[in-house]
Amino acid sequence: MYKLFTFIAILALTTLACGINVPKPPTPSPEMTEDITVEYPDAKDINLQIKFGAGELNLTPGTEILVDGTATYNYKEFKPGISVDGGDVEVRVVEKDFSMISGFKDIKNVWDLQLGDQPMSLSIDAGAYDGTYEFGGLALTRLDISDGAADVELNFSEPNQTEMSTFTYSTGASNVKLLGLANANFTLFDFSSGAGDYTLDFSGDLKRDASIKVESGLSNLIIIVPEGVDAVVTVEGGLMNVSTSPGWERSGGDYIQKGEGPTLTFIIEMGAGNLTLTR
């Protein structure tokens, strides 16, 4: 009787398994290119959100409207969509679950977008991607970037045309270079990361005192502060290696570069890794 029951159970499970349709992974389609065009909303405060999955995202100044550019992609999940609610504007891929696209093969998803120079806050939410951002000459009141495993170069080659309250950047295991940060004209810069290689370059025209908080895991972190800029760096965490170029002086747990004008005040928390302070 027991053998008969076992046989029936195995037969039932086999039949059930045969009836399950395992979904096939998506396959690429022919490349499509779509225009992305967004006029300025009729609102006092403009908040632009860009939500991007995997691929390549390029942002530059140069348009007279809010957003103008193209998206070229080969999966329908990467089709761009636009929503506007008052001053809140969202440009995003159709697929909202970034983790789902990790199994896609032979991805082509390239967005080339120009941004307008009227005051706005900008938020970028992305997955594993390559990003090239030129924000010089824009008027960003706030900037928030969150991404996964990314390769990003961001530059303020010219001064931000308004005061920025806060600049936050949160990333996973990435390779990130942030250049011309003094030109961003922020009050507070909050950078957090996992393992990776990171360069934070504070060159540019520093117009006022600014605070910088950095939290990083096992990483290589390079902080560049030009000669003549007043800076105080407080280092927290006992397992990192700290190296400095000439011009930096150590005082307890602080590293000081004497200069004139506004001051950059850093608090750096690293569990382990290498920290380089240079000019």
C-alpha positions in Angstrom: 0.0 0.0 0.0 2.9 2.4 0.9 4.6 1.7 -2.4 1.4 2.4 -4.3 0.9 5.7 -2.5 4.5 6.7 -3.2 4.1 5.9 -6.9 0.9 7.9 -7.1 2.6 10.9 -5.4 5.5 10.8 -7.8 3.2 10.5 -10.8 1.2 13.5 -9.6 4.3 15.7 -9.1 5.6 14.7 -12.5 2.3 15.6 -14.2 2.2 18.9 -12.3 5.8 19.8 -13.4 5.0 19.0 -17.0 2.1 21.5 -16.8 4.3 24.4 -15.6 5.3 26.8 -18.3 8.7 28.2 -17.5 8.8 31.8 -18.8 11.3 32.4 -21.5 13.8 35.3 -20.9 13.2 38.4 -23.1 15.1 38.6 -26.3 16.4 41.7 -28.0 14.3 43.4 -30.7 15.4 45.6 -33.5 16.8 48.9 -32.2 14.3 51.8 -31.8 15.0 55.5 -31.4 12.5 57.8 -29.7 12.5 61.5 -29.0 12.3 62.6 -25.4 10.9 66.2 -25.3 9.6 67.9 -22.2 8.6 71.5 -22.0 8.9 73.5 -18.8 5.8 73.0 -16.7 3.8 76.0 -15.6 5.0 75.9 -12.0 7.1 77.9 -9.6 9.2 74.9 -8.4 10.4 72.3 -10.9 11.5 68.8 -9.8 12.9 66.6 -12.5 13.3 62.9 -11.9 15.2 60.6 -14.3 14.7 56.9 -13.6 17.0 54.7 -15.7 17.8 51.0 -15.6 20.8 49.6 -17.4 22.7 51.0 -20.3 24.2 54.4 -21.0 22.9 57.7 -19.7 24.4 61.0 -21.0 23.2 64.4 -19.6 24.5 67.8 -20.8 23.2 71.4 -20.8 22.1 73.0 -24.1 18.4 73.2 -24.6 15.8 75.9 -24.2 13.2 73.5 -22.9 13.4 71.3 -19.8 14.5 68.1 -21.5 15.4 67.4 -25.1 17.0 64.3 -26.5 16.7 60.7 -27.7 16.5 57.2 -26.4 17.8 54.2 -28.4 16.9 50.8 -27.1 16.4 47.2 -28.1 14.1 45.9 -25.4 10.5 47.1 -24.9 11.1 47.3 -21.2 13.5 50.2 -21.8 10.9 52.3 -23.7 10.9 55.8 -22.1 7.8 57.3 -20.5 7.1 60.8 -19.4 4.7 62.0 -16.6 4.0 65.5 -15.5 2.2 66.5 -12.3 2.4 70.2 -11.6 6.1 71.0 -11.2 7.0 67.3 -10.8 8.3 65.8 -14.0 9.4 62.2 -14.4 11.3 60.6 -17.3 11.7 56.9 -16.8 12.0 53.5 -18.4 8.7 51.6 -18.6 10.0 48.6 -16.5 10.0 49.8 -12.9 11.8 46.7 -11.5 15.5 47.4 -12.2 16.5 44.0 -10.8 14.4 42.2 -13.4 16.5 43.5 -16.3 19.7 42.0 -14.9 19.2 38.9 -16.9 18.9 40.7 -20.3 21.5 39.9 -22.9 23.1 42.2 -25.5 21.5 45.3 -24.1 21.4 48.5 -26.1 19.9 51.4 -24.1 21.4 54.8 -24.7 19.8 58.0 -23.6 21.3 61.3 -24.8 19.5 64.2 -23.1 20.1 67.9 -22.9 18.7 69.8 -19.9 17.5 73.4 -19.7 19.1 76.1 -17.5 16.1 77.3 -15.5 16.3 76.6 -11.7 15.2 73.0 -10.8 16.0 70.1 -8.5 17.3 67.0 -10.2 17.0 63.4 -9.1 18.6 60.5 -10.9 17.8 56.9 -10.0 19.6 54.2 -11.9 20.8 50.6 -11.8 24.0 49.1 -13.3 25.0 51.6 -16.1 27.5 54.0 -17.5 26.8 57.7 -16.9 28.4 60.8 -18.3 27.1 64.0 -16.7 28.0 67.6 -17.6 26.1 70.0 -15.3 28.2 73.1 -15.7 26.1 76.2 -16.4 22.8 74.6 -15.1 20.8 76.1 -12.2 20.4 73.1 -9.8 18.8 73.9 -6.5 19.3 70.3 -5.3 20.9 67.2 -6.8 20.3 63.6 -5.7 21.8 60.6 -7.5 21.3 56.9 -6.5 22.7 54.0 -8.5 23.9 50.5 -8.3 27.1 49.1 -9.8 27.9 52.1 -12.0 30.7 53.7 -14.0 30.1 57.4 -13.8 31.9 60.7 -14.6 30.2 63.9 -13.4 31.5 67.3 -14.1 30.7 70.9 -13.2 33.0 72.5 -15.7 31.3 75.9 -15.1 29.7 77.3 -11.9 26.2 76.2 -11.0 24.0 79.3 -11.7 22.2 79.1 -8.3 22.9 78.0 -4.8 22.4 74.3 -4.3 21.1 73.3 -0.8 22.1 69.6 -0.9 23.9 67.2 -3.2 23.6 63.5 -2.3 25.2 60.6 -4.1 24.6 57.0 -3.0 26.1 54.2 -5.0 27.0 50.5 -4.8 30.2 48.9 -5.9 31.2 51.4 -8.5 33.8 53.5 -10.3 32.8 57.2 -9.9 34.6 60.4 -10.7 33.0 63.7 -9.5 34.9 66.7 -10.9 34.6 70.5 -10.5 32.7 70.1 -7.2 33.4 73.6 -5.9 31.4 74.8 -8.9 28.4 72.9 -7.7 27.9 75.7 -5.1 26.3 73.4 -2.5 25.9 73.8 1.2 26.1 70.1 2.0 27.5 67.2 0.0 26.6 63.7 1.3 28.4 60.8 -0.5 27.9 57.1 0.4 29.3 54.1 -1.4 30.2 50.5 -1.3 33.4 49.0 -2.5 34.9 50.7 -5.5 37.2 53.5 -6.8 36.1 57.0 -6.1 37.5 60.4 -7.0 36.0 63.6 -5.5 37.6 66.7 -7.1 36.8 70.0 -5.4 38.3 72.2 -8.1 36.3 75.2 -9.3 35.1 78.5 -7.8 34.3 78.0 -4.1 31.9 80.8 -3.2 30.9 79.8 0.4 31.7 77.4 3.2 30.5 73.9 2.5 30.3 70.7 4.5 31.1 67.2 3.0 30.2 63.9 4.6 31.6 60.7 3.1 30.7 57.1 4.1 32.4 54.4 2.2 33.2 50.7 2.5 36.3 48.9 1.3 37.3 51.3 -1.3 40.0 53.6 -2.8 39.0 57.2 -2.2 40.9 60.2 -3.6 40.0 63.7 -2.3 41.4 66.5 -4.4 41.4 70.0 -2.9 43.2 72.7 -4.9 46.2 74.5 -3.4 45.1 77.7 -1.6 41.7 76.3 -0.6 41.1 76.1 3.2 40.1 72.6 4.2 39.7 70.5 7.3 39.3 66.7 7.0 38.2 64.6 10.0 38.8 60.9 9.5 36.9 58.2 11.4 37.5 54.5 11.1 40.6 52.6 12.1 41.4 50.3 9.2 42.1 52.7 6.4 45.4 53.8 5.0 45.7 57.6 4.7 48.2 59.3 2.4 48.7 63.0 1.8 50.5 65.2 -0.7 52.7 68.1 0.4 50.6 70.9 1.9 48.5 68.8 4.2 49.2 68.8 7.9 48.0 66.3 10.5 46.6 67.4 13.8 45.2 64.4 15.8 42.5 62.8 13.7 42.3 65.8 11.4 44.1 66.7 8.2 44.4 70.4 7.5 45.2 72.4 4.4 45.6 76.1 5.1 44.2 78.5 2.6 42.1 81.7 2.2 38.4 82.3 1.6 35.6 79.8 2.2 36.3 76.5 4.0 35.6 72.9 3.0 34.8 70.8 6.1 35.0 67.0 5.6 33.9 64.1 7.8 35.1 60.8 6.3 34.0 57.5 7.6 35.6 54.4 6.1 35.6 50.9 7.4 38.7 50.0 5.4 40.5 50.9 2.3 42.8 53.7 1.1 42.2 57.4 1.4 44.4 59.9 -0.5 44.3 63.6 0.2 45.9 65.6 -2.6 45.9 68.8 -4.6 
